[in-house]
Amino acid sequence: MATVIFDWDGTIAESGEGITRSVQYALDTVGIKVPDLSDLTHFIGPPLLESFQKYYHLDDEQGHMALKKYRE
């Protein structure tokens, strides 16, 4: 049996802009404006809820709201 592994994100597809724009939108819904997408690249990779809480100090309710909006 052969196994093929692809490094999708950043190798086959460049999803960084989509991720950072979605984070920007999600933060905007909880009243945080981040005009420069390059300020959000630390969201690429780690769990989103933890990142919202770590970098923008959102409580559980705000973090889950931002996560919901990100997934829209």
PyMOL Python script that loads the backbone (N, CA, C, O; Angstrom):
from pymol import cmd

cmd.read_pdbstr("""\
ATOM      1  N   MET A   1       0.846  -1.173   0.000  1.00  0.00           N
ATOM      2  CA  MET A   1       0.000   0.000   0.000  1.00  0.00           C
ATOM      3  C   MET A   1       0.895   1.242   0.000  1.00  0.00           C
ATOM      4  O   MET A   1       1.868   1.320   0.750  1.00  0.00           O
ATOM      5  N   ALA A   2       0.559   2.183  -0.829  1.00  0.00           N
ATOM      6  CA  ALA A   2       1.317   3.437  -0.913  1.00  0.00           C
ATOM      7  C   ALA A   2       0.538   4.556  -0.241  1.00  0.00           C
ATOM      8  O   ALA A   2      -0.692   4.584  -0.283  1.00  0.00           O
ATOM      9  N   THR A   3       1.249   5.454   0.363  1.00  0.00           N
ATOM     10  CA  THR A   3       0.642   6.610   1.005  1.00  0.00           C
ATOM     11  C   THR A   3       1.213   7.874   0.385  1.00  0.00           C
ATOM     12  O   THR A   3       2.424   7.999   0.205  1.00  0.00           O
ATOM     13  N   VAL A   4       0.347   8.789   0.066  1.00  0.00           N
ATOM     14  CA  VAL A   4       0.769  10.070  -0.477  1.00  0.00           C
ATOM     15  C   VAL A   4       0.300  11.151   0.484  1.00  0.00           C
ATOM     16  O   VAL A   4      -0.873  11.187   0.857  1.00  0.00           O
ATOM     17  N   ILE A   5       1.201  12.021   0.883  1.00  0.00           N
ATOM     18  CA  ILE A   5       0.875  13.105   1.803  1.00  0.00           C
ATOM     19  C   ILE A   5       1.132  14.422   1.080  1.00  0.00           C
ATOM     20  O   ILE A   5       2.187  14.623   0.478  1.00  0.00           O
ATOM     21  N   PHE A   6       0.152  15.308   1.151  1.00  0.00           N
ATOM     22  CA  PHE A   6       0.272  16.626   0.546  1.00  0.00           C
ATOM     23  C   PHE A   6       0.330  17.686   1.638  1.00  0.00           C
ATOM     24  O   PHE A   6      -0.413  17.619   2.617  1.00  0.00           O
ATOM     25  N   ASP A   7       1.199  18.647   1.468  1.00  0.00           N
ATOM     26  CA  ASP A   7       1.215  19.831   2.324  1.00  0.00           C
ATOM     27  C   ASP A   7       0.359  20.864   1.603  1.00  0.00           C
ATOM     28  O   ASP A   7       0.860  21.670   0.820  1.00  0.00           O
ATOM     29  N   TRP A   8      -0.928  20.825   1.880  1.00  0.00           N
ATOM     30  CA  TRP A   8      -1.889  21.642   1.134  1.00  0.00           C
ATOM     31  C   TRP A   8      -1.667  23.135   1.333  1.00  0.00           C
ATOM     32  O   TRP A   8      -1.459  23.871   0.369  1.00  0.00           O
ATOM     33  N   ASP A   9      -1.710  23.575   2.578  1.00  0.00           N
ATOM     34  CA  ASP A   9      -1.692  25.006   2.868  1.00  0.00           C
ATOM     35  C   ASP A   9      -0.294  25.589   2.674  1.00  0.00           C
ATOM     36  O   ASP A   9       0.646  25.237   3.387  1.00  0.00           O
ATOM     37  N   GLY A  10      -0.180  26.464   1.720  1.00  0.00           N
ATOM     38  CA  GLY A  10       1.074  27.135   1.449  1.00  0.00           C
ATOM     39  C   GLY A  10       1.910  26.459   0.377  1.00  0.00           C
ATOM     40  O   GLY A  10       2.843  27.064  -0.151  1.00  0.00           O
ATOM     41  N   THR A  11       1.594  25.227   0.048  1.00  0.00           N
ATOM     42  CA  THR A  11       2.331  24.524  -0.990  1.00  0.00           C
ATOM     43  C   THR A  11       1.476  24.371  -2.232  1.00  0.00           C
ATOM     44  O   THR A  11       1.869  24.800  -3.317  1.00  0.00           O
ATOM     45  N   ILE A  12       0.315  23.765  -2.082  1.00  0.00           N
ATOM     46  CA  ILE A  12      -0.592  23.557  -3.211  1.00  0.00           C
ATOM     47  C   ILE A  12      -1.552  24.738  -3.356  1.00  0.00           C
ATOM     48  O   ILE A  12      -1.855  25.163  -4.471  1.00  0.00           O
ATOM     49  N   ALA A  13      -2.017  25.253  -2.248  1.00  0.00           N
ATOM     50  CA  ALA A  13      -2.959  26.381  -2.261  1.00  0.00           C
ATOM     51  C   ALA A  13      -2.459  27.450  -1.303  1.00  0.00           C
ATOM     52  O   ALA A  13      -1.897  27.134  -0.254  1.00  0.00           O
ATOM     53  N   GLU A  14      -2.656  28.678  -1.647  1.00  0.00           N
ATOM     54  CA  GLU A  14      -2.281  29.784  -0.777  1.00  0.00           C
ATOM     55  C   GLU A  14      -3.546  30.290  -0.091  1.00  0.00           C
ATOM     56  O   GLU A  14      -4.285  31.098  -0.655  1.00  0.00           O
ATOM     57  N   SER A  15      -3.789  29.820   1.108  1.00  0.00           N
ATOM     58  CA  SER A  15      -5.026  30.156   1.818  1.00  0.00           C
ATOM     59  C   SER A  15      -4.849  31.273   2.837  1.00  0.00           C
ATOM     60  O   SER A  15      -5.807  31.647   3.513  1.00  0.00           O
ATOM     61  N   GLY A  16      -3.656  31.806   2.957  1.00  0.00           N
ATOM     62  CA  GLY A  16      -3.387  32.835   3.958  1.00  0.00           C
ATOM     63  C   GLY A  16      -4.293  34.045   3.868  1.00  0.00           C
ATOM     64  O   GLY A  16      -4.781  34.536   4.886  1.00  0.00           O
ATOM     65  N   GLU A  17      -4.521  34.528   2.662  1.00  0.00           N
ATOM     66  CA  GLU A  17      -5.373  35.714   2.516  1.00  0.00           C
ATOM     67  C   GLU A  17      -6.805  35.415   2.954  1.00  0.00           C
ATOM     68  O   GLU A  17      -7.437  36.244   3.610  1.00  0.00           O
ATOM     69  N   GLY A  18      -7.315  34.253   2.602  1.00  0.00           N
ATOM     70  CA  GLY A  18      -8.665  33.884   3.017  1.00  0.00           C
ATOM     71  C   GLY A  18      -8.789  33.759   4.519  1.00  0.00           C
ATOM     72  O   GLY A  18      -9.790  34.175   5.103  1.00  0.00           O
ATOM     73  N   ILE A  19      -7.778  33.189   5.145  1.00  0.00           N
ATOM     74  CA  ILE A  19      -7.789  33.043   6.601  1.00  0.00           C
ATOM     75  C   ILE A  19      -7.736  34.409   7.267  1.00  0.00           C
ATOM     76  O   ILE A  19      -8.540  34.697   8.154  1.00  0.00           O
ATOM     77  N   THR A  20      -6.803  35.250   6.853  1.00  0.00           N
ATOM     78  CA  THR A  20      -6.665  36.550   7.511  1.00  0.00           C
ATOM     79  C   THR A  20      -7.865  37.458   7.254  1.00  0.00           C
ATOM     80  O   THR A  20      -8.256  38.220   8.139  1.00  0.00           O
ATOM     81  N   ARG A  21      -8.449  37.393   6.080  1.00  0.00           N
ATOM     82  CA  ARG A  21      -9.659  38.199   5.824  1.00  0.00           C
ATOM     83  C   ARG A  21     -10.831  37.715   6.688  1.00  0.00           C
ATOM     84  O   ARG A  21     -11.620  38.520   7.183  1.00  0.00           O
ATOM     85  N   SER A  22     -10.932  36.419   6.859  1.00  0.00           N
ATOM     86  CA  SER A  22     -12.006  35.872   7.698  1.00  0.00           C
ATOM     87  C   SER A  22     -11.797  36.237   9.157  1.00  0.00           C
ATOM     88  O   SER A  22     -12.761  36.530   9.863  1.00  0.00           O
ATOM     89  N   VAL A  23     -10.556  36.223   9.621  1.00  0.00           N
ATOM     90  CA  VAL A  23     -10.244  36.645  10.996  1.00  0.00           C
ATOM     91  C   VAL A  23     -10.553  38.130  11.152  1.00  0.00           C
ATOM     92  O   VAL A  23     -11.123  38.548  12.160  1.00  0.00           O
ATOM     93  N   GLN A  24     -10.179  38.924  10.156  1.00  0.00           N
ATOM     94  CA  GLN A  24     -10.455  40.366  10.189  1.00  0.00           C
ATOM     95  C   GLN A  24     -11.957  40.615  10.322  1.00  0.00           C
ATOM     96  O   GLN A  24     -12.382  41.437  11.133  1.00  0.00           O
ATOM     97  N   TYR A  25     -12.749  39.913   9.537  1.00  0.00           N
ATOM     98  CA  TYR A  25     -14.212  40.033   9.599  1.00  0.00           C
ATOM     99  C   TYR A  25     -14.733  39.618  10.974  1.00  0.00           C
ATOM    100  O   TYR A  25     -15.572  40.305  11.557  1.00  0.00           O
ATOM    101  N   ALA A  26     -14.241  38.507  11.485  1.00  0.00           N
ATOM    102  CA  ALA A  26     -14.690  38.008  12.781  1.00  0.00           C
ATOM    103  C   ALA A  26     -14.362  38.996  13.899  1.00  0.00           C
ATOM    104  O   ALA A  26     -15.198  39.252  14.765  1.00  0.00           O
ATOM    105  N   LEU A  27     -13.165  39.544  13.883  1.00  0.00           N
ATOM    106  CA  LEU A  27     -12.785  40.519  14.901  1.00  0.00           C
ATOM    107  C   LEU A  27     -13.621  41.780  14.796  1.00  0.00           C
ATOM    108  O   LEU A  27     -13.992  42.370  15.811  1.00  0.00           O
ATOM    109  N   ASP A  28     -13.918  42.194  13.582  1.00  0.00           N
ATOM    110  CA  ASP A  28     -14.749  43.379  13.370  1.00  0.00           C
ATOM    111  C   ASP A  28     -16.122  43.212  14.025  1.00  0.00           C
ATOM    112  O   ASP A  28     -16.687  44.173  14.545  1.00  0.00           O
ATOM    113  N   THR A  29     -16.655  41.982  13.998  1.00  0.00           N
ATOM    114  CA  THR A  29     -17.987  41.753  14.571  1.00  0.00           C
ATOM    115  C   THR A  29     -17.997  41.874  16.098  1.00  0.00           C
ATOM    116  O   THR A  29     -19.054  42.059  16.702  1.00  0.00           O
ATOM    117  N   VAL A  30     -16.814  41.769  16.720  1.00  0.00           N
ATOM    118  CA  VAL A  30     -16.744  41.965  18.175  1.00  0.00           C
ATOM    119  C   VAL A  30     -16.107  43.313  18.519  1.00  0.00           C
ATOM    120  O   VAL A  30     -15.682  43.539  19.652  1.00  0.00           O
ATOM    121  N   GLY A  31     -16.048  44.210  17.520  1.00  0.00           N
ATOM    122  CA  GLY A  31     -15.619  45.581  17.754  1.00  0.00           C
ATOM    123  C   GLY A  31     -14.122  45.833  17.677  1.00  0.00           C
ATOM    124  O   GLY A  31     -13.649  46.868  18.147  1.00  0.00           O
ATOM    125  N   ILE A  32     -13.372  44.916  17.097  1.00  0.00           N
ATOM    126  CA  ILE A  32     -11.925  45.095  16.974  1.00  0.00           C
ATOM    127  C   ILE A  32     -11.575  45.308  15.504  1.00  0.00           C
ATOM    128  O   ILE A  32     -11.829  44.448  14.661  1.00  0.00           O
ATOM    129  N   LYS A  33     -10.990  46.466  15.212  1.00  0.00           N
ATOM    130  CA  LYS A  33     -10.612  46.809  13.839  1.00  0.00           C
ATOM    131  C   LYS A  33      -9.130  46.501  13.630  1.00  0.00           C
ATOM    132  O   LYS A  33      -8.275  46.985  14.371  1.00  0.00           O
ATOM    133  N   VAL A  34      -8.841  45.700  12.623  1.00  0.00           N
ATOM    134  CA  VAL A  34      -7.450  45.395  12.248  1.00  0.00           C
ATOM    135  C   VAL A  34      -7.345  45.632  10.741  1.00  0.00           C
ATOM    136  O   VAL A  34      -7.647  44.735   9.953  1.00  0.00           O
ATOM    137  N   PRO A  35      -6.921  46.830  10.333  1.00  0.00           N
ATOM    138  CA  PRO A  35      -6.903  47.151   8.909  1.00  0.00           C
ATOM    139  C   PRO A  35      -5.824  46.427   8.095  1.00  0.00           C
ATOM    140  O   PRO A  35      -6.001  46.217   6.895  1.00  0.00           O
ATOM    141  N   ASP A  36      -4.724  46.049   8.722  1.00  0.00           N
ATOM    142  CA  ASP A  36      -3.611  45.437   7.999  1.00  0.00           C
ATOM    143  C   ASP A  36      -3.633  43.919   8.179  1.00  0.00           C
ATOM    144  O   ASP A  36      -3.399  43.412   9.275  1.00  0.00           O
ATOM    145  N   LEU A  37      -3.919  43.200   7.087  1.00  0.00           N
ATOM    146  CA  LEU A  37      -4.010  41.735   7.153  1.00  0.00           C
ATOM    147  C   LEU A  37      -2.717  41.081   7.624  1.00  0.00           C
ATOM    148  O   LEU A  37      -2.754  39.993   8.198  1.00  0.00           O
ATOM    149  N   SER A  38      -1.584  41.718   7.395  1.00  0.00           N
ATOM    150  CA  SER A  38      -0.314  41.123   7.828  1.00  0.00           C
ATOM    151  C   SER A  38      -0.215  41.050   9.351  1.00  0.00           C
ATOM    152  O   SER A  38       0.599  40.296   9.884  1.00  0.00           O
ATOM    153  N   ASP A  39      -1.034  41.823  10.047  1.00  0.00           N
ATOM    154  CA  ASP A  39      -1.073  41.752  11.512  1.00  0.00           C
ATOM    155  C   ASP A  39      -1.810  40.512  12.001  1.00  0.00           C
ATOM    156  O   ASP A  39      -1.836  40.246  13.203  1.00  0.00           O
ATOM    157  N   LEU A  40      -2.406  39.751  11.092  1.00  0.00           N
ATOM    158  CA  LEU A  40      -3.213  38.592  11.475  1.00  0.00           C
ATOM    159  C   LEU A  40      -2.607  37.264  11.030  1.00  0.00           C
ATOM    160  O   LEU A  40      -3.239  36.218  11.176  1.00  0.00           O
ATOM    161  N   THR A  41      -1.410  37.295  10.497  1.00  0.00           N
ATOM    162  CA  THR A  41      -0.819  36.054   9.991  1.00  0.00           C
ATOM    163  C   THR A  41      -0.542  35.036  11.094  1.00  0.00           C
ATOM    164  O   THR A  41      -0.425  33.844  10.810  1.00  0.00           O
ATOM    165  N   HIS A  42      -0.436  35.482  12.342  1.00  0.00           N
ATOM    166  CA  HIS A  42      -0.215  34.536  13.447  1.00  0.00           C
ATOM    167  C   HIS A  42      -1.436  33.647  13.687  1.00  0.00           C
ATOM    168  O   HIS A  42      -1.361  32.707  14.477  1.00  0.00           O
ATOM    169  N   PHE A  43      -2.552  33.925  13.023  1.00  0.00           N
ATOM    170  CA  PHE A  43      -3.738  33.063  13.112  1.00  0.00           C
ATOM    171  C   PHE A  43      -3.622  31.849  12.190  1.00  0.00           C
ATOM    172  O   PHE A  43      -4.386  30.894  12.334  1.00  0.00           O
ATOM    173  N   ILE A  44      -2.699  31.871  11.266  1.00  0.00           N
ATOM    174  CA  ILE A  44      -2.561  30.762  10.323  1.00  0.00           C
ATOM    175  C   ILE A  44      -1.850  29.610  11.026  1.00  0.00           C
ATOM    176  O   ILE A  44      -0.682  29.716  11.400  1.00  0.00           O
ATOM    177  N   GLY A  45      -2.572  28.519  11.197  1.00  0.00           N
ATOM    178  CA  GLY A  45      -1.988  27.331  11.811  1.00  0.00           C
ATOM    179  C   GLY A  45      -2.595  26.939  13.142  1.00  0.00           C
ATOM    180  O   GLY A  45      -3.214  25.879  13.237  1.00  0.00           O
ATOM    181  N   PRO A  46      -2.439  27.770  14.194  1.00  0.00           N
ATOM    182  CA  PRO A  46      -2.935  27.365  15.510  1.00  0.00           C
ATOM    183  C   PRO A  46      -4.463  27.358  15.584  1.00  0.00           C
ATOM    184  O   PRO A  46      -5.129  27.911  14.709  1.00  0.00           O
ATOM    185  N   PRO A  47      -5.013  26.739  16.615  1.00  0.00           N
ATOM    186  CA  PRO A  47      -6.476  26.747  16.800  1.00  0.00           C
ATOM    187  C   PRO A  47      -7.014  28.179  16.901  1.00  0.00           C
ATOM    188  O   PRO A  47      -6.469  29.012  17.626  1.00  0.00           O
ATOM    189  N   LEU A  48      -8.078  28.440  16.170  1.00  0.00           N
ATOM    190  CA  LEU A  48      -8.602  29.809  16.085  1.00  0.00           C
ATOM    191  C   LEU A  48      -9.120  30.347  17.413  1.00  0.00           C
ATOM    192  O   LEU A  48      -8.795  31.472  17.792  1.00  0.00           O
ATOM    193  N   LEU A  49      -9.919  29.561  18.121  1.00  0.00           N
ATOM    194  CA  LEU A  49     -10.489  30.048  19.380  1.00  0.00           C
ATOM    195  C   LEU A  49      -9.377  30.458  20.337  1.00  0.00           C
ATOM    196  O   LEU A  49      -9.443  31.520  20.956  1.00  0.00           O
ATOM    197  N   GLU A  50      -8.365  29.623  20.454  1.00  0.00           N
ATOM    198  CA  GLU A  50      -7.232  29.941  21.335  1.00  0.00           C
ATOM    199  C   GLU A  50      -6.524  31.212  20.875  1.00  0.00           C
ATOM    200  O   GLU A  50      -6.099  32.022  21.698  1.00  0.00           O
ATOM    201  N   SER A  51      -6.401  31.385  19.572  1.00  0.00           N
ATOM    202  CA  SER A  51      -5.736  32.582  19.050  1.00  0.00           C
ATOM    203  C   SER A  51      -6.558  33.836  19.319  1.00  0.00           C
ATOM    204  O   SER A  51      -5.997  34.867  19.690  1.00  0.00           O
ATOM    205  N   PHE A  52      -7.870  33.772  19.140  1.00  0.00           N
ATOM    206  CA  PHE A  52      -8.717  34.930  19.458  1.00  0.00           C
ATOM    207  C   PHE A  52      -8.550  35.319  20.921  1.00  0.00           C
ATOM    208  O   PHE A  52      -8.465  36.503  21.247  1.00  0.00           O
ATOM    209  N   GLN A  53      -8.504  34.336  21.788  1.00  0.00           N
ATOM    210  CA  GLN A  53      -8.384  34.608  23.222  1.00  0.00           C
ATOM    211  C   GLN A  53      -6.987  35.086  23.592  1.00  0.00           C
ATOM    212  O   GLN A  53      -6.837  35.992  24.412  1.00  0.00           O
ATOM    213  N   LYS A  54      -5.969  34.486  22.995  1.00  0.00           N
ATOM    214  CA  LYS A  54      -4.585  34.837  23.320  1.00  0.00           C
ATOM    215  C   LYS A  54      -4.199  36.218  22.810  1.00  0.00           C
ATOM    216  O   LYS A  54      -3.659  37.030  23.561  1.00  0.00           O
ATOM    217  N   TYR A  55      -4.473  36.488  21.538  1.00  0.00           N
ATOM    218  CA  TYR A  55      -3.992  37.719  20.928  1.00  0.00           C
ATOM    219  C   TYR A  55      -4.912  38.924  21.124  1.00  0.00           C
ATOM    220  O   TYR A  55      -4.458  40.068  21.095  1.00  0.00           O
ATOM    221  N   TYR A  56      -6.203  38.664  21.324  1.00  0.00           N
ATOM    222  CA  TYR A  56      -7.145  39.779  21.462  1.00  0.00           C
ATOM    223  C   TYR A  56      -7.938  39.710  22.758  1.00  0.00           C
ATOM    224  O   TYR A  56      -8.893  40.464  22.947  1.00  0.00           O
ATOM    225  N   HIS A  57      -7.546  38.814  23.644  1.00  0.00           N
ATOM    226  CA  HIS A  57      -8.096  38.724  24.998  1.00  0.00           C
ATOM    227  C   HIS A  57      -9.621  38.634  25.024  1.00  0.00           C
ATOM    228  O   HIS A  57     -10.277  39.233  25.876  1.00  0.00           O
ATOM    229  N   LEU A  58     -10.172  37.878  24.079  1.00  0.00           N
ATOM    230  CA  LEU A  58     -11.619  37.683  24.055  1.00  0.00           C
ATOM    231  C   LEU A  58     -12.001  36.660  25.121  1.00  0.00           C
ATOM    232  O   LEU A  58     -11.297  35.673  25.336  1.00  0.00           O
ATOM    233  N   ASP A  59     -13.133  36.917  25.784  1.00  0.00           N
ATOM    234  CA  ASP A  59     -13.622  35.923  26.745  1.00  0.00           C
ATOM    235  C   ASP A  59     -14.272  34.781  25.964  1.00  0.00           C
ATOM    236  O   ASP A  59     -14.304  34.813  24.734  1.00  0.00           O
ATOM    237  N   ASP A  60     -14.786  33.776  26.668  1.00  0.00           N
ATOM    238  CA  ASP A  60     -15.362  32.608  26.007  1.00  0.00           C
ATOM    239  C   ASP A  60     -16.490  32.983  25.045  1.00  0.00           C
ATOM    240  O   ASP A  60     -16.534  32.510  23.909  1.00  0.00           O
ATOM    241  N   GLU A  61     -17.395  33.831  25.510  1.00  0.00           N
ATOM    242  CA  GLU A  61     -18.543  34.215  24.675  1.00  0.00           C
ATOM    243  C   GLU A  61     -18.084  34.959  23.420  1.00  0.00           C
ATOM    244  O   GLU A  61     -18.520  34.641  22.314  1.00  0.00           O
ATOM    245  N   GLN A  62     -17.213  35.937  23.591  1.00  0.00           N
ATOM    246  CA  GLN A  62     -16.709  36.693  22.446  1.00  0.00           C
ATOM    247  C   GLN A  62     -15.902  35.792  21.505  1.00  0.00           C
ATOM    248  O   GLN A  62     -16.016  35.900  20.284  1.00  0.00           O
ATOM    249  N   GLY A  63     -15.091  34.906  22.081  1.00  0.00           N
ATOM    250  CA  GLY A  63     -14.275  33.999  21.279  1.00  0.00           C
ATOM    251  C   GLY A  63     -15.123  33.084  20.420  1.00  0.00           C
ATOM    252  O   GLY A  63     -14.820  32.864  19.247  1.00  0.00           O
ATOM    253  N   HIS A  64     -16.195  32.546  21.009  1.00  0.00           N
ATOM    254  CA  HIS A  64     -17.086  31.668  20.242  1.00  0.00           C
ATOM    255  C   HIS A  64     -17.866  32.448  19.185  1.00  0.00           C
ATOM    256  O   HIS A  64     -18.132  31.933  18.099  1.00  0.00           O
ATOM    257  N   MET A  65     -18.232  33.690  19.504  1.00  0.00           N
ATOM    258  CA  MET A  65     -18.913  34.536  18.520  1.00  0.00           C
ATOM    259  C   MET A  65     -17.975  34.821  17.347  1.00  0.00           C
ATOM    260  O   MET A  65     -18.381  34.731  16.188  1.00  0.00           O
ATOM    261  N   ALA A  66     -16.733  35.161  17.646  1.00  0.00           N
ATOM    262  CA  ALA A  66     -15.753  35.429  16.579  1.00  0.00           C
ATOM    263  C   ALA A  66     -15.527  34.163  15.744  1.00  0.00           C
ATOM    264  O   ALA A  66     -15.430  34.242  14.519  1.00  0.00           O
ATOM    265  N   LEU A  67     -15.442  33.012  16.389  1.00  0.00           N
ATOM    266  CA  LEU A  67     -15.251  31.759  15.669  1.00  0.00           C
ATOM    267  C   LEU A  67     -16.432  31.476  14.740  1.00  0.00           C
ATOM    268  O   LEU A  67     -16.249  31.032  13.606  1.00  0.00           O
ATOM    269  N   LYS A  68     -17.633  31.736  15.229  1.00  0.00           N
ATOM    270  CA  LYS A  68     -18.843  31.546  14.413  1.00  0.00           C
ATOM    271  C   LYS A  68     -18.809  32.460  13.188  1.00  0.00           C
ATOM    272  O   LYS A  68     -19.111  32.033  12.074  1.00  0.00           O
ATOM    273  N   LYS A  69     -18.436  33.726  13.413  1.00  0.00           N
ATOM    274  CA  LYS A  69     -18.372  34.681  12.307  1.00  0.00           C
ATOM    275  C   LYS A  69     -17.249  34.317  11.331  1.00  0.00           C
ATOM    276  O   LYS A  69     -17.410  34.473  10.121  1.00  0.00           O
ATOM    277  N   TYR A  70     -16.133  33.843  11.837  1.00  0.00           N
ATOM    278  CA  TYR A  70     -15.030  33.388  10.973  1.00  0.00           C
ATOM    279  C   TYR A  70     -15.541  32.299  10.019  1.00  0.00           C
ATOM    280  O   TYR A  70     -15.215  32.299   8.832  1.00  0.00           O
ATOM    281  N   ARG A  71     -16.331  31.390  10.546  1.00  0.00           N
ATOM    282  CA  ARG A  71     -16.810  30.249   9.754  1.00  0.00           C
ATOM    283  C   ARG A  71     -17.927  30.602   8.784  1.00  0.00           C
ATOM    284  O   ARG A  71     -18.269  29.797   7.917  1.00  0.00           O
ATOM    285  N   GLU A  72     -18.496  31.788   8.917  1.00  0.00           N
ATOM    286  CA  GLU A  72     -19.508  32.215   7.935  1.00  0.00           C
ATOM    287  C   GLU A  72     -18.895  32.215   6.564  1.00  0.00           C
ATOM    288  O   GLU A  72     -19.568  32.541   5.586  1.00  0.00           O
TER     289      GLU A  72
END
""", "prot")
cmd.dss("prot")
cmd.show_as("cartoon", "prot")
cmd.util.cbc("prot")
cmd.orient("prot")
